[in-house]
Amino acid sequence: MIEKEFIIENEAGLHARPAARLIKLAGSFLSDISIIRDNKTGNAKSLLSVLALGIYKGTKITVRADGPDEITAMYKISKLIENNFSEED
């Protein structure tokens, strides 16, 4: 299991469009991927679960990946978050 902390810098936070990009990416991995905000944990493969965390600009989150492809998953998710959820590589 690996974890990494992020501060969400995206102007609109993790609303529908960036959340959908994250869920699509997370869903492409076998590993269990969670997003933790304060003491609440959401499944990164579920749009409702992610939106229910109420993540706004400046929110600190932890991404946790646990499974056979956790390192690749964390790398790709880190890139997505660090690029403010833009689809550019």
N, CA, C and O atoms as a GROMACS GRO file, in nm:
protein
  356
    1MET      N    1   0.085  -0.118   0.000
    1MET     CA    2   0.000   0.000   0.000
    1MET      C    3   0.089   0.124   0.000
    1MET      O    4   0.187   0.132   0.074
    2ILE      N    5   0.053   0.220  -0.083
    2ILE     CA    6   0.126   0.347  -0.084
    2ILE      C    7   0.027   0.463  -0.073
    2ILE      O    8  -0.088   0.453  -0.115
    3GLU      N    9   0.075   0.572  -0.015
    3GLU     CA   10  -0.007   0.691   0.003
    3GLU      C   11   0.072   0.814  -0.035
    3GLU      O   12   0.195   0.818  -0.024
    4LYS      N   13   0.000   0.915  -0.081
    4LYS     CA   14   0.064   1.043  -0.113
    4LYS      C   15  -0.036   1.154  -0.085
    4LYS      O   16  -0.154   1.142  -0.115
    5GLU      N   17   0.015   1.263  -0.027
    5GLU     CA   18  -0.071   1.379   0.003
    5GLU      C   19  -0.064   1.481  -0.110
    5GLU      O   20   0.040   1.499  -0.174
    6PHE      N   21  -0.176   1.547  -0.132
    6PHE     CA   22  -0.185   1.652  -0.233
    6PHE      C   23  -0.267   1.768  -0.177
    6PHE      O   24  -0.353   1.749  -0.091
    7ILE      N   25  -0.239   1.886  -0.227
    7ILE     CA   26  -0.326   2.002  -0.205
    7ILE      C   27  -0.392   2.027  -0.341
    7ILE      O   28  -0.323   2.044  -0.441
    8ILE      N   29  -0.525   2.028  -0.344
    8ILE     CA   30  -0.596   2.049  -0.471
    8ILE      C   31  -0.584   2.196  -0.511
    8ILE      O   32  -0.630   2.285  -0.438
    9GLU      N   33  -0.524   2.220  -0.626
    9GLU     CA   34  -0.501   2.357  -0.674
    9GLU      C   35  -0.601   2.398  -0.782
    9GLU      O   36  -0.609   2.515  -0.818
   10ASN      N   37  -0.677   2.302  -0.833
   10ASN     CA   38  -0.775   2.329  -0.937
   10ASN      C   39  -0.876   2.432  -0.887
   10ASN      O   40  -0.930   2.418  -0.777
   11GLU      N   41  -0.903   2.536  -0.966
   11GLU     CA   42  -0.992   2.644  -0.924
   11GLU      C   43  -1.127   2.595  -0.870
   11GLU      O   44  -1.176   2.644  -0.769
   12ALA      N   45  -1.185   2.498  -0.938
   12ALA     CA   46  -1.318   2.452  -0.899
   12ALA      C   47  -1.312   2.334  -0.803
   12ALA      O   48  -1.416   2.277  -0.768
   13GLY      N   49  -1.193   2.295  -0.761
   13GLY     CA   50  -1.182   2.179  -0.673
   13GLY      C   51  -1.208   2.051  -0.750
   13GLY      O   52  -1.184   2.043  -0.870
   14LEU      N   53  -1.257   1.953  -0.680
   14LEU     CA   54  -1.283   1.824  -0.743
   14LEU      C   55  -1.433   1.815  -0.772
   14LEU      O   56  -1.504   1.734  -0.711
   15HIS      N   57  -1.481   1.897  -0.864
   15HIS     CA   58  -1.622   1.893  -0.904
   15HIS      C   59  -1.638   1.789  -1.015
   15HIS      O   60  -1.546   1.712  -1.041
   16ALA      N   61  -1.752   1.786  -1.078
   16ALA     CA   62  -1.788   1.677  -1.170
   16ALA      C   63  -1.685   1.646  -1.279
   16ALA      O   64  -1.648   1.530  -1.295
   17ARG      N   65  -1.638   1.745  -1.353
   17ARG     CA   66  -1.551   1.714  -1.466
   17ARG      C   67  -1.414   1.659  -1.423
   17ARG      O   68  -1.375   1.553  -1.471
   18PRO      N   69  -1.340   1.728  -1.333
   18PRO     CA   70  -1.213   1.670  -1.290
   18PRO      C   71  -1.232   1.539  -1.214
   18PRO      O   72  -1.150   1.448  -1.225
   19ALA      N   73  -1.339   1.528  -1.137
   19ALA     CA   74  -1.365   1.403  -1.064
   19ALA      C   75  -1.388   1.290  -1.163
   19ALA      O   76  -1.341   1.178  -1.141
   20ALA      N   77  -1.459   1.317  -1.272
   20ALA     CA   78  -1.484   1.214  -1.374
   20ALA      C   79  -1.353   1.168  -1.437
   20ALA      O   80  -1.337   1.049  -1.465
   21ARG      N   81  -1.260   1.261  -1.460
   21ARG     CA   82  -1.129   1.223  -1.515
   21ARG      C   83  -1.054   1.132  -1.417
   21ARG      O   84  -0.992   1.033  -1.457
   22LEU      N   85  -1.059   1.168  -1.289
   22LEU     CA   86  -0.992   1.088  -1.187
   22LEU      C   87  -1.053   0.948  -1.178
   22LEU      O   88  -0.980   0.849  -1.170
   23ILE      N   89  -1.184   0.940  -1.181
   23ILE     CA   90  -1.253   0.810  -1.170
   23ILE      C   91  -1.222   0.722  -1.290
   23ILE      O   92  -1.200   0.602  -1.276
   24LYS      N   93  -1.221   0.783  -1.409
   24LYS     CA   94  -1.189   0.707  -1.530
   24LYS      C   95  -1.048   0.649  -1.520
   24LYS      O   96  -1.025   0.533  -1.554
   25LEU      N   97  -0.954   0.731  -1.474
   25LEU     CA   98  -0.816   0.686  -1.460
   25LEU      C   99  -0.806   0.578  -1.351
   25LEU      O  100  -0.746   0.473  -1.374
   26ALA      N  101  -0.864   0.604  -1.236
   26ALA     CA  102  -0.857   0.507  -1.124
   26ALA      C  103  -0.919   0.374  -1.164
   26ALA      O  104  -0.870   0.268  -1.125
   27GLY      N  105  -1.026   0.379  -1.242
   27GLY     CA  106  -1.095   0.258  -1.286
   27GLY      C  107  -1.014   0.173  -1.381
   27GLY      O  108  -1.049   0.057  -1.406
   28SER      N  109  -0.906   0.228  -1.436
   28SER     CA  110  -0.824   0.152  -1.531
   28SER      C  111  -0.720   0.066  -1.459
   28SER      O  112  -0.644  -0.007  -1.524
   29PHE      N  113  -0.716   0.072  -1.326
   29PHE     CA  114  -0.620  -0.006  -1.249
   29PHE      C  115  -0.689  -0.114  -1.167
   29PHE      O  116  -0.805  -0.100  -1.130
   30LEU      N  117  -0.616  -0.221  -1.140
   30LEU     CA  118  -0.669  -0.331  -1.058
   30LEU      C  119  -0.667  -0.295  -0.909
   30LEU      O  120  -0.750  -0.344  -0.832
   31SER      N  121  -0.574  -0.209  -0.870
   31SER     CA  122  -0.558  -0.173  -0.729
   31SER      C  123  -0.682  -0.102  -0.675
   31SER      O  124  -0.756  -0.038  -0.749
   32ASP      N  125  -0.701  -0.114  -0.543
   32ASP     CA  126  -0.802  -0.035  -0.474
   32ASP      C  127  -0.744   0.104  -0.457
   32ASP      O  128  -0.631   0.119  -0.409
   33ILE      N  129  -0.819   0.206  -0.495
   33ILE     CA  130  -0.770   0.343  -0.486
   33ILE      C  131  -0.871   0.425  -0.406
   33ILE      O  132  -0.990   0.429  -0.438
   34SER      N  133  -0.822   0.489  -0.300
   34SER     CA  134  -0.908   0.567  -0.212
   34SER      C  135  -0.858   0.710  -0.205
   34SER      O  136  -0.740   0.739  -0.224
   35ILE      N  137  -0.953   0.800  -0.176
   35ILE     CA  138  -0.920   0.939  -0.150
   35ILE      C  139  -0.966   0.968  -0.008
   35ILE      O  140  -1.080   0.940   0.029
   36ILE      N  141  -0.876   1.025   0.070
   36ILE     CA  142  -0.906   1.052   0.210
   36ILE      C  143  -0.900   1.202   0.233
   36ILE      O  144  -0.802   1.268   0.200
   37ARG      N  145  -1.007   1.255   0.291
   37ARG     CA  146  -1.012   1.396   0.329
   37ARG      C  147  -1.055   1.401   0.475
   37ARG      O  148  -1.161   1.350   0.511
   38ASP      N  149  -0.972   1.462   0.558
   38ASP     CA  150  -0.996   1.463   0.702
   38ASP      C  151  -1.013   1.319   0.748
   38ASP      O  152  -0.920   1.240   0.734
   39ASN      N  153  -1.127   1.283   0.801
   39ASN     CA  154  -1.146   1.145   0.847
   39ASN      C  155  -1.245   1.069   0.759
   39ASN      O  156  -1.297   0.965   0.798
   40LYS      N  157  -1.271   1.123   0.639
   40LYS     CA  158  -1.364   1.056   0.546
   40LYS      C  159  -1.286   0.994   0.431
   40LYS      O  160  -1.192   1.054   0.378
   41THR      N  161  -1.324   0.873   0.394
   41THR     CA  162  -1.259   0.802   0.284
   41THR      C  163  -1.359   0.775   0.174
   41THR      O  164  -1.471   0.730   0.199
   42GLY      N  165  -1.318   0.804   0.050
   42GLY     CA  166  -1.403   0.778  -0.066
   42GLY      C  167  -1.334   0.685  -0.163
   42GLY      O  168  -1.211   0.683  -0.173
   43ASN      N  169  -1.413   0.607  -0.233
   43ASN     CA  170  -1.362   0.517  -0.337
   43ASN      C  171  -1.334   0.600  -0.462
   43ASN      O  172  -1.424   0.663  -0.516
   44ALA      N  173  -1.208   0.601  -0.507
   44ALA     CA  174  -1.170   0.684  -0.621
   44ALA      C  175  -1.227   0.633  -0.753
   44ALA      O  176  -1.211   0.697  -0.856
   45LYS      N  177  -1.295   0.518  -0.749
   45LYS     CA  178  -1.358   0.464  -0.871
   45LYS      C  179  -1.508   0.495  -0.876
   45LYS      O  180  -1.577   0.450  -0.967
   46SER      N  181  -1.557   0.571  -0.777
   46SER     CA  182  -1.700   0.604  -0.768
   46SER      C  183  -1.720   0.755  -0.767
   46SER      O  184  -1.674   0.824  -0.676
   47LEU      N  185  -1.790   0.806  -0.869
   47LEU     CA  186  -1.813   0.950  -0.879
   47LEU      C  187  -1.885   1.004  -0.756
   47LEU      O  188  -1.843   1.105  -0.700
   48LEU      N  189  -1.992   0.939  -0.714
   48LEU     CA  190  -2.067   0.987  -0.597
   48LEU      C  191  -1.981   0.987  -0.472
   48LEU      O  192  -1.989   1.079  -0.391
   49SER      N  193  -1.900   0.884  -0.457
   49SER     CA  194  -1.812   0.873  -0.340
   49SER      C  195  -1.712   0.988  -0.336
   49SER      O  196  -1.686   1.044  -0.230
   50VAL      N  197  -1.655   1.022  -0.451
   50VAL     CA  198  -1.556   1.132  -0.458
   50VAL      C  199  -1.625   1.267  -0.436
   50VAL      O  200  -1.576   1.349  -0.360
   51LEU      N  201  -1.738   1.289  -0.502
   51LEU     CA  202  -1.808   1.417  -0.488
   51LEU      C  203  -1.856   1.438  -0.344
   51LEU      O  204  -1.861   1.552  -0.297
   52ALA      N  205  -1.893   1.331  -0.275
   52ALA     CA  206  -1.942   1.340  -0.138
   52ALA      C  207  -1.835   1.389  -0.040
   52ALA      O  208  -1.866   1.434   0.070
   53LEU      N  209  -1.707   1.382  -0.081
   53LEU     CA  210  -1.600   1.429   0.007
   53LEU      C  211  -1.592   1.582   0.012
   53LEU      O  212  -1.529   1.638   0.102
   54GLY      N  213  -1.655   1.649  -0.084
   54GLY     CA  214  -1.657   1.796  -0.084
   54GLY      C  215  -1.518   1.856  -0.092
   54GLY      O  216  -1.478   1.931  -0.003
   55ILE      N  217  -1.445   1.825  -0.196
   55ILE     CA  218  -1.307   1.871  -0.210
   55ILE      C  219  -1.303   1.999  -0.293
   55ILE      O  220  -1.339   2.001  -0.411
   56TYR      N  221  -1.258   2.107  -0.229
   56TYR     CA  222  -1.250   2.238  -0.293
   56TYR      C  223  -1.104   2.278  -0.311
   56TYR      O  224  -1.013   2.211  -0.263
   57LYS      N  225  -1.082   2.388  -0.382
   57LYS     CA  226  -0.946   2.440  -0.400
   57LYS      C  227  -0.883   2.463  -0.263
   57LYS      O  228  -0.945   2.520  -0.173
   58GLY      N  229  -0.759   2.417  -0.247
   58GLY     CA  230  -0.687   2.433  -0.121
   58GLY      C  231  -0.706   2.318  -0.024
   58GLY      O  232  -0.642   2.315   0.081
   59THR      N  233  -0.794   2.223  -0.057
   59THR     CA  234  -0.819   2.108   0.030
   59THR      C  235  -0.702   2.011   0.024
   59THR      O  236  -0.650   1.982  -0.084
   60LYS      N  237  -0.660   1.963   0.141
   60LYS     CA  238  -0.554   1.862   0.146
   60LYS      C  239  -0.620   1.724   0.143
   60LYS      O  240  -0.710   1.694   0.222
   61ILE      N  241  -0.574   1.641   0.050
   61ILE     CA  242  -0.626   1.504   0.040
   61ILE      C  243  -0.508   1.406   0.042
   61ILE      O  244  -0.394   1.443   0.014
   62THR      N  245  -0.540   1.282   0.074
   62THR     CA  246  -0.443   1.174   0.064
   62THR      C  247  -0.499   1.073  -0.035
   62THR      O  248  -0.615   1.034  -0.026
   63VAL      N  249  -0.416   1.032  -0.129
   63VAL     CA  250  -0.455   0.926  -0.222
   63VAL      C  251  -0.384   0.799  -0.176
   63VAL      O  252  -0.263   0.800  -0.151
   64ARG      N  253  -0.460   0.691  -0.164
   64ARG     CA  254  -0.406   0.562  -0.121
   64ARG      C  255  -0.431   0.459  -0.230
   64ARG      O  256  -0.544   0.445  -0.277
   65ALA      N  257  -0.328   0.389  -0.270
   65ALA     CA  258  -0.341   0.282  -0.369
   65ALA      C  259  -0.289   0.153  -0.307
   65ALA      O  260  -0.183   0.151  -0.244
   66ASP      N  261  -0.364   0.046  -0.325
   66ASP     CA  262  -0.328  -0.082  -0.266
   66ASP      C  263  -0.363  -0.193  -0.365
   66ASP      O  264  -0.480  -0.220  -0.390
   67GLY      N  265  -0.260  -0.257  -0.420
   67GLY     CA  266  -0.286  -0.366  -0.514
   67GLY      C  267  -0.169  -0.391  -0.606
   67GLY      O  268  -0.061  -0.335  -0.587
   68PRO      N  269  -0.190  -0.476  -0.705
   68PRO     CA  270  -0.079  -0.521  -0.791
   68PRO      C  271  -0.018  -0.413  -0.879
   68PRO      O  272   0.098  -0.425  -0.918
   69ASP      N  273  -0.094  -0.308  -0.911
   69ASP     CA  274  -0.040  -0.202  -0.996
   69ASP      C  275  -0.040  -0.066  -0.924
   69ASP      O  276  -0.055   0.039  -0.987
   70GLU      N  277  -0.022  -0.072  -0.791
   70GLU     CA  278  -0.034   0.050  -0.709
   70GLU      C  279   0.069   0.158  -0.745
   70GLU      O  280   0.039   0.277  -0.739
   71ILE      N  281   0.190   0.117  -0.783
   71ILE     CA  282   0.294   0.216  -0.814
   71ILE      C  283   0.259   0.291  -0.943
   71ILE      O  284   0.269   0.413  -0.948
   72THR      N  285   0.219   0.217  -1.045
   72THR     CA  286   0.177   0.281  -1.171
   72THR      C  287   0.055   0.368  -1.148
   72THR      O  288   0.047   0.480  -1.200
   73ALA      N  289  -0.041   0.318  -1.072
   73ALA     CA  290  -0.164   0.394  -1.043
   73ALA      C  291  -0.130   0.525  -0.974
   73ALA      O  292  -0.180   0.631  -1.013
   74MET      N  293  -0.045   0.520  -0.872
   74MET     CA  294  -0.009   0.641  -0.799
   74MET      C  295   0.065   0.740  -0.889
   74MET      O  296   0.042   0.860  -0.881
   75TYR      N  297   0.152   0.690  -0.973
   75TYR     CA  298   0.226   0.776  -1.065
   75TYR      C  299   0.130   0.851  -1.157
   75TYR      O  300   0.138   0.973  -1.172
   76LYS      N  301   0.038   0.777  -1.220
   76LYS     CA  302  -0.055   0.838  -1.317
   76LYS      C  303  -0.151   0.935  -1.247
   76LYS      O  304  -0.179   1.043  -1.300
   77ILE      N  305  -0.201   0.898  -1.130
   77ILE     CA  306  -0.294   0.984  -1.056
   77ILE      C  307  -0.221   1.110  -1.009
   77ILE      O  308  -0.278   1.219  -1.012
   78SER      N  309  -0.096   1.094  -0.965
   78SER     CA  310  -0.016   1.211  -0.924
   78SER      C  311  -0.001   1.309  -1.039
   78SER      O  312  -0.017   1.430  -1.021
   79LYS      N  313   0.030   1.256  -1.158
   79LYS     CA  314   0.045   1.342  -1.276
   79LYS      C  315  -0.086   1.417  -1.305
   79LYS      O  316  -0.084   1.537  -1.334
   80LEU      N  317  -0.199   1.346  -1.296
   80LEU     CA  318  -0.328   1.409  -1.323
   80LEU      C  319  -0.355   1.523  -1.225
   80LEU      O  320  -0.394   1.633  -1.266
   81ILE      N  321  -0.335   1.498  -1.097
   81ILE     CA  322  -0.360   1.600  -0.995
   81ILE      C  323  -0.262   1.716  -1.010
   81ILE      O  324  -0.302   1.832  -1.003
   82GLU      N  325  -0.134   1.685  -1.030
   82GLU     CA  326  -0.034   1.791  -1.041
   82GLU      C  327  -0.053   1.876  -1.166
   82GLU      O  328  -0.009   1.991  -1.169
   83ASN      N  329  -0.118   1.822  -1.269
   83ASN     CA  330  -0.150   1.898  -1.391
   83ASN      C  331  -0.290   1.962  -1.381
   83ASN      O  332  -0.348   2.000  -1.483
   84ASN      N  333  -0.342   1.974  -1.259
   84ASN     CA  334  -0.474   2.034  -1.235
   84ASN      C  335  -0.584   1.969  -1.318
   84ASN      O  336  -0.676   2.036  -1.366
   85PHE      N  337  -0.574   1.838  -1.335
   85PHE     CA  338  -0.676   1.757  -1.401
   85PHE      C  339  -0.691   1.788  -1.549
   85PHE      O  340  -0.792   1.754  -1.610
   86SER      N  341  -0.589   1.852  -1.608
   86SER     CA  342  -0.595   1.873  -1.752
   86SER      C  343  -0.557   1.741  -1.819
   86SER      O  344  -0.488   1.658  -1.759
   87GLU      N  345  -0.601   1.723  -1.941
   87GLU     CA  346  -0.577   1.596  -2.009
   87GLU      C  347  -0.444   1.593  -2.083
   87GLU      O  348  -0.411   1.496  -2.150
   88GLU      N  349  -0.368   1.701  -2.070
   88GLU     CA  350  -0.238   1.706  -2.135
   88GLU      C  351  -0.139   1.622  -2.058
   88GLU      O  352  -0.148   1.610  -1.936
   89ASP      N  353  -0.044   1.562  -2.130
   89ASP     CA  354   0.060   1.482  -2.064
   89ASP      C  355   0.177   1.570  -2.026
   89ASP      O  356   0.275   1.522  -1.969
   0.00000   0.00000   0.00000
